[in-house]
Amino acid sequence: MHVVVGAGAVGSVLARLLVARGEQVRVITRSGGGPDGVERVAADAKAGLTAYVDGARAIYSCAGPAYNKWATEWPPLGAALVAAAEASGAVLVTTGNLYGYGAVDGPMREDLPMLPNTVKGQVRAQVWADALAAHEAGRIRTAEVRGSDYLGKGAVSPFSVTVLPKVIAGKRGAMPGALDAPHSWTYVGDVARTLIAVADDESSWGRAWHVPTPAPLSVRQLATRAAELAGAPQARVAPLPGVLLRLAGLVDPAARETVEMQYQWQRPFVVDSTAATVAFGLKPTSTDDALREMIGKGSNES
């Protein structure tokens, strides 16, 4: 049995991929939701998961607290996932991100030190450090799969929220940061495929892996291509002044939490995914195909 914690953009694709290859899949969410063809369980993962993982071969962490609750809710969630892996003997494969590296010069590789420069980066780095310590102590088996900002069905990022809907509608989008800085974009289906590949390969455990990700595109380039694929007018994107984002944060918790992450959009933010591409033979889905899925021009979800 495979246990998927969370049914967002990545968790839902992951569950469907596992079902498609004939696996028994249990999806755990607070609401009890999830895709068709799986066993659905309603539970608060932070309160404990051991009752739901007996007999599991793999546990996939695809959930996450609300952005403004990371500091308080990620530690108990991470501890519950480690406890579940220890109780069941299942490998724990976590969907991570690049926050823990902090601001770096050059492409991000898995062997870079964890030097987070934000609260959310510190939280994610500590959750991974705790899981890795349990692995090295022989208590569990674990690995982490890290991607950049997501593209694909259900993906939520500053681009998908503030730029893409406007561009498709022929309106001007706005984005805080440098519009022409190279930025990596990871397809949610590729995250799911990498999670499965890592869970299947015992030799890959005990370390982090970067999801195979295409060549970077700036926000302006991505918006331009999205408009072309959607048959919309030429894309228009304007920089959103940081002061406006901070003002929005006075009333919007999500906007407030994005302020400390602005370093990712003010300079090149590029991921090197060579290791996973070579190790697992996975090739990244094209950015065009990921965009087509988001604008309803085709799907690579399965």
C-alpha positions in Angstrom: 0.0 0.0 0.0 1.1 3.6 -0.8 0.0 6.4 1.5 -0.3 9.9 0.1 -0.7 12.7 2.6 -2.3 15.6 0.9 -4.4 15.9 -2.3 -3.2 19.2 -3.8 -1.7 19.6 -7.2 1.1 17.1 -6.6 -0.7 14.7 -4.3 -3.6 14.2 -6.7 -1.4 13.5 -9.7 0.8 11.2 -7.6 -2.2 9.2 -6.4 -3.5 8.8 -9.9 -0.1 7.7 -11.2 0.1 5.0 -8.5 -3.4 3.8 -9.2 -2.7 3.6 -12.9 0.2 1.1 -12.2 -2.1 -1.1 -10.1 -1.1 0.1 -6.6 -3.4 0.2 -3.5 -3.4 3.9 -2.6 -4.7 5.6 0.6 -5.0 9.4 0.5 -5.1 11.3 3.8 -6.5 14.9 3.9 -8.3 17.0 6.5 -11.4 17.0 4.4 -11.3 13.3 3.3 -11.1 14.4 -0.3 -9.0 12.9 -3.1 -9.1 11.6 -6.6 -11.2 8.7 -7.8 -9.9 5.1 -7.4 -8.2 5.6 -4.0 -9.2 5.0 -0.4 -9.9 8.4 1.2 -9.3 9.1 4.9 -10.2 12.3 6.7 -7.6 13.1 9.4 -5.4 16.0 10.7 -1.9 14.8 9.8 -0.4 17.0 12.5 -2.2 15.0 15.2 -0.7 11.8 14.1 -0.6 9.3 11.2 0.4 6.0 12.8 -3.2 4.7 12.8 -3.4 5.0 9.0 0.0 3.6 7.8 0.0 0.0 8.9 1.3 -2.1 6.1 2.4 0.8 4.0 5.4 0.4 1.7 5.8 4.2 1.1 4.5 7.4 2.6 4.5 10.5 0.5 4.4 13.9 2.1 2.5 16.1 -0.3 0.6 18.3 2.2 1.5 21.6 3.7 0.0 24.1 6.1 -1.3 27.5 5.0 1.6 29.8 4.1 1.1 32.0 7.1 1.1 29.0 9.5 4.3 27.3 8.4 6.3 28.3 11.5 3.8 26.7 13.9 2.4 23.8 11.9 5.2 22.4 9.9 7.2 21.1 12.9 4.3 18.9 14.2 3.5 17.8 10.7 7.1 16.8 10.1 7.3 15.0 13.4 4.1 13.1 12.6 5.4 12.0 9.3 8.7 10.7 10.9 6.7 8.9 13.5 4.5 7.2 10.9 7.5 6.1 8.9 9.1 4.7 12.1 6.0 2.9 13.2 5.3 1.3 9.8 8.8 0.8 8.3 7.6 2.6 5.1 10.0 4.8 3.3 9.1 8.5 3.7 9.5 10.6 0.6 8.8 14.3 1.1 7.8 16.9 -1.4 10.2 19.7 -0.6 11.3 23.0 -2.2 14.3 25.2 -2.7 13.8 27.6 0.2 16.4 26.0 2.4 19.3 27.0 0.2 18.7 30.7 0.7 20.0 33.2 -1.8 22.7 31.6 -3.8 24.8 32.6 -6.8 24.5 30.2 -9.7 22.3 27.2 -10.2 21.1 25.3 -7.1 22.4 21.8 -6.7 21.5 19.2 -4.1 25.0 19.3 -2.5 24.7 23.0 -1.5 24.5 23.7 2.2 21.3 24.6 3.9 21.7 28.4 4.5 18.1 29.7 4.7 17.6 33.4 4.8 13.9 33.4 5.6 11.7 32.0 8.3 9.9 29.6 5.9 13.3 28.4 4.6 14.5 27.8 8.2 11.3 25.8 8.9 11.7 23.6 5.8 15.4 23.1 6.3 14.8 21.9 9.9 12.0 19.5 8.9 14.4 17.9 6.4 17.2 17.9 9.0 15.1 16.1 11.5 14.0 13.5 9.0 17.5 13.0 7.8 18.8 12.6 11.3 16.2 9.9 11.9 17.3 8.2 8.7 21.0 8.3 9.7 20.1 7.0 13.2 18.5 4.0 11.5 15.0 4.8 12.8 13.5 5.5 9.3 14.3 5.6 5.7 13.7 8.8 3.9 14.5 11.1 1.0 13.3 14.6 -0.2 12.3 15.7 -3.7 12.6 19.4 -4.4 11.2 21.5 -7.2 11.0 25.1 -8.1 7.8 27.1 -8.7 5.1 24.9 -10.1 3.4 24.8 -13.5 0.5 22.5 -14.3 -3.1 21.8 -13.3 -3.8 23.1 -9.8 -0.3 24.8 -9.5 -0.3 27.8 -7.2 2.5 30.3 -7.5 2.8 34.1 -7.8 2.8 33.6 -11.6 -0.3 31.4 -11.6 -2.2 33.8 -9.4 -1.2 37.3 -10.5 0.0 36.9 -14.1 -1.5 34.0 -16.0 -5.2 34.7 -15.5 -4.7 38.3 -16.6 -2.6 37.4 -19.6 -5.1 34.9 -20.8 -7.9 37.5 -20.5 -5.9 40.0 -22.5 -5.2 42.2 -19.5 -2.0 43.4 -17.8 -0.5 41.1 -15.2 1.7 42.3 -12.3 4.5 40.5 -10.6 6.9 41.7 -7.8 10.5 41.3 -8.8 12.7 41.4 -11.9 10.6 40.4 -14.9 13.6 39.4 -17.0 15.5 37.3 -14.5 15.9 33.6 -15.4 13.6 31.4 -13.3 13.1 27.7 -13.2 9.6 26.3 -13.4 8.8 22.7 -12.4 5.8 20.7 -13.7 3.7 19.1 -11.0 3.5 15.8 -12.9 7.3 15.6 -13.0 7.3 16.1 -9.2 5.0 13.1 -8.8 7.0 10.9 -11.1 10.2 11.8 -9.2 8.6 10.9 -5.9 7.6 7.5 -7.3 11.1 6.9 -8.8 12.8 7.8 -5.5 10.4 5.6 -3.4 11.1 2.7 -5.7 14.9 2.9 -5.5 16.4 2.1 -2.2 19.8 3.4 -3.3 18.3 6.9 -3.7 17.3 7.2 0.0 19.1 9.4 2.5 19.5 12.5 0.4 17.6 15.2 -1.6 16.8 15.1 -5.3 15.8 17.9 -7.6 12.9 17.3 -9.9 13.9 17.2 -13.6 13.1 20.8 -14.7 13.4 22.5 -18.1 15.6 25.4 -19.0 14.7 28.5 -17.1 12.4 31.3 -18.5 11.9 34.7 -17.1 8.4 35.8 -16.0 8.1 37.9 -19.1 9.1 35.0 -21.4 6.7 32.7 -19.7 3.8 35.2 -19.9 4.6 35.7 -23.6 4.5 32.0 -24.3 1.3 31.5 -22.3 -0.4 34.2 -24.4 0.7 32.7 -27.6 -0.5 29.2 -26.6 -3.8 30.6 -25.4 -4.4 32.7 -28.5 -4.6 35.8 -26.4 -3.3 39.3 -27.2 0.4 40.0 -26.7 1.3 39.5 -23.0 1.6 42.6 -20.9 3.3 42.3 -17.5 4.3 45.1 -15.2 6.6 45.0 -12.1 4.6 45.3 -8.9 6.4 47.7 -6.5 7.5 46.0 -3.3 5.8 48.7 -1.2 2.4 47.7 -2.7 3.1 44.1 -1.7 3.9 45.1 1.8 0.7 47.3 2.0 -1.3 44.3 0.7 0.2 42.3 3.5 -1.4 44.5 6.1 -4.8 42.9 5.2 -3.9 39.7 3.4 -1.9 37.0 5.3 -0.8 35.3 2.1 0.6 38.6 0.7 2.3 39.3 4.0 4.1 35.9 3.9 5.4 36.4 0.4 7.4 39.5 1.3 10.4 37.6 2.7 10.5 35.4 -0.4 11.0 38.2 -2.8 14.7 37.4 -3.2 13.7 34.5 -5.4 12.2 36.9 -7.9 14.8 39.7 -7.9 17.7 37.6 -9.3 18.2 34.5 -11.3 16.6 31.5 -9.6 17.7 28.4 -11.4 17.7 24.7 -10.4 20.2 22.1 -11.6 18.3 18.8 -11.9 21.0 16.8 -13.6 21.4 14.2 -10.8 17.8 13.0 -11.0 17.7 13.1 -14.8 20.7 10.8 -14.9 19.8 8.6 -12.0 16.2 7.8 -12.9 16.1 8.5 -16.7 13.4 11.1 -16.2 13.1 13.9 -18.7 11.3 17.1 -17.8 7.9 17.9 -19.4 8.2 20.8 -21.7 7.2 24.2 -20.4 4.8 24.5 -23.3 2.9 21.3 -22.3 2.8 22.5 -18.7 1.3 25.8 -19.8 -1.2 24.1 -22.1 -2.5 22.1 -19.2 -3.0 25.3 -17.2 -4.9 27.1 -19.9 -7.0 24.1 -21.0 -5.2 23.4 -24.2 -4.2 19.8 -23.4 -3.1 17.7 -20.4 -0.1 15.7 -19.4 -1.4 15.0 -16.0 -1.2 11.2 -16.1 
